[in-house]
Amino acid sequence: MTIYIREKFENELKQLGAPPRILSNLLGMIAVNDRERHLKARKALVKKGEQILPVMYKLLNSDHKIIRKEAIKVVELIAHKSSIPVMITMLEDSESEIRWIAAEALINIGRDSIRPLLEALVTNSKFYYLSQGAHHVISELMTDEDPEELRQLVNVIKSGMEVPESITLFASKALKQNF
């Protein structure tokens, strides 16, 4: 990373409210051309656990894909239930790689992710990316004991018949099954 780019990232990290005590880890995390430093920094941030999550959430607002990607990767690896709403929001990110990591984070968090996803499908008017992420997450977490409405929802999304009304209908029906 050139000095100019490093300074640019450092300034943005400061503007996003990154605490000075972890700034070196954050800069190391985005040093993707130095794999050893990069992985060491990511591991140090993950080791901080849920206490680092508010900082990572702020970084998800960055204009820079690399900052968002690395922050969401830390959130994915921590896999804390409190991240569910943020990860659902990130399913609508402009970058497909970030949307994928958000879905993987929800999968890592587990079945507690399903109900908030269904609620988002009922209340959110942005459907395409959200429904694709929901399909991936629910498909991975669904069990044979889950209500038929959940399977129907997955099938509607998979079929490409992504009519918002159908998705909303099946998500609502699954929620009514005390999911």
PyMOL commands that set and color helices and strands:
alter all, ss='L'
color gray80, all
select helices_A, chain A and resi 3-15+20-29+35-47+49-59+65-78+81-90+96-109+111-123+128-141+148-158+164-176
alter helices_A, ss='H'
color red, helices_A
deselect
rebuild
show_as cartoon
